[in-house]
Amino acid sequence: MSLPEVLPSRAEVIARVKSQGKRLLAVMPIHYPRALLRAYGFHPIELWGPPDAPVAQGARHFQAYTCDIVVKATSFLLSGGADVAEGILVPHTCDALQGMAAVLHDFVHPRQRVLTLYHPRERREADRLYYVDELARLGRDLEELAGKRPSEGEWTEALATETAATTALAELYRDRPRLALGDREFYTLVRSREYLPSEDFIRIASAVQRGAPRAADGVPILLSGIVPEPMSLFDAIHAAGAAVVADDLACGFRRVYEIPERGSALERLAASILDAPADPTRGTPLAERAEELILRMTSTGARGMLVYGVKFCEPELFDLPRLRHYLGEAGFPMTHIEHELVSTLGQQAVTRIEAFVETLQ
Ligand code: SF4
């Protein structure tokens, strides 16, 4: 079970898109309007760490209880790791990322311009109007950086390509039981959205072979959390006798957007993010999130939920006690494993996964 083609490395993608005259933007998690960036000629390279970045350089700018994603990304930026980018987009995903944007903007002063994007936490009409204005503000910042405003043709192309890419991702999830891919390959492909040009993602995702639906290759579970690092997590889950049949990952299903067909470009992009699957970082009410997760677990046959959460991730931690209660009432056990952003999965995590899978058998 392998991907239809070998995925290029980040370095290869960066070299290629630059040779095509595109500009690069380093982007922090989680939600941002890809089509807006594309219309202005920017290609996003996302920073979810990286896990092998040192801690010390970034850590000196934050409290000791700041998550590794923020600390390591700051180290990475300070060490010149993203110098190829012309700007750094820091969405207001959480207090930690808001703090990072402030530290970069007010104290560290990186060479690149620091851009922000503030998401509303509710979905009233006023929030939608606010968010359209906020996207317009980001557009003005991109215009200053790029020195140009997109033509109507560029907007049309950007929206069409990003709509096709979000559809390709949604179809991967929809066809999951029919795909000739193991969990690790599946999530390698899903996570290639973090750096791969959308046209490449569409081509590769569409080329994944679809066969007859297969039963899960192990005890079916739903994986929740921010980012499955290291990716050997999937090997450990498999070795423990489980299979990930659904997820609630910030880098995964929470970003299965649907871009509506009606409205202005900014209204469509705003709606795609505001109406995305439940996400505590976007302020989804807990009962609503629990209902969505229970539905997802029921429809995919998942027997329990493994929360693999980044240490000190407040938005995730706030939800967990009540979420455990809601899922427990519906008959779904849940376990929570806290992790740092490292390149090797610890033995303690492996043992906890094995114990959890045993309880589900
Ligand atoms: S891991 Fe949690 S706290 Fe850290 S950047 Fe992501 S959402 Fe924010």
Boltz pocket constraint, residues with backbone or C-beta under 6 A from the ligand:
constraints:
  - pocket:
      binder: B
      contacts: [[A, 29], [A, 67], [A, 68], [A, 69], [A, 70], [A, 93], [A, 94], [A, 95], [A, 96], [A, 97], [A, 226], [A, 281], [A, 310], [A, 311], [A, 312], [A, 313], [A, 314], [A, 315], [A, 316]]
      max_distance: 6.0
